[in-house]
């Protein structure tokens, strides 16, 4: 009888145990925002300027300079052994230049421009995504960069999905999957301009700046492969938006 009582008692306990509540997309995003310093801190970011360097397997260095002005400008300049690439994105238009065009700027196709415009946001597009006209869907869990992650799909107002892999422990984004507009102005490789070509951006080595902002310090863009180390990062410093928004400057 004592054995039966023990079994019955165990069944009662199991039945009474509360179910573990699965996290929603909103809860995961809230923890992600908190991990980066909180919503108020992130919303204070208006401009970002970054410099980075990557070393390829053959020893060639790739230097990058990136400017972001909230809702107004994204500009990236990439210097490597055979020339330079410049990408400019504004709310209305975009341009790119590369060695194949002889350095001449060419207008960005509409699909590529729409894919690139979320890059104008110096804060994670997940912050206030609903107010920006976006929608989020939780796709479950997956693995990225050797970490167990929550997988979220953001559909911004432009309609071009971005998939985020958020570390289930740190709640930092360790990978983004986007379409079109890769590092070389196309789908991740020089000369490619397929707006539907997917590429990954792996993010790591998150660190806090002296003024309390948290950013990844290493970036690996799919199709390039080499790790870019951020060597300079400035937040809310003056940016010559008018000059940087114009092709040829």
Secondary structure by P-SEA (a helix, b strand, c coil): caaaaaaaaaaaaaaaccccccccaaaaaaaaaaaaccaaaaaaccbbbbbbcccccccbbbbbbbbbccccbbbbbbbcccbbbbbbbccccccccccccccbbbbccaaaaaaaccccccccccccccccbbbbbbcccccccccbbbbbbbbccccbbbbbbcccccccccbbbbccccccccccccccccccbbbbbbbccccccccbbbbbcbbbbccccbbbbbccccccccccccccccccc
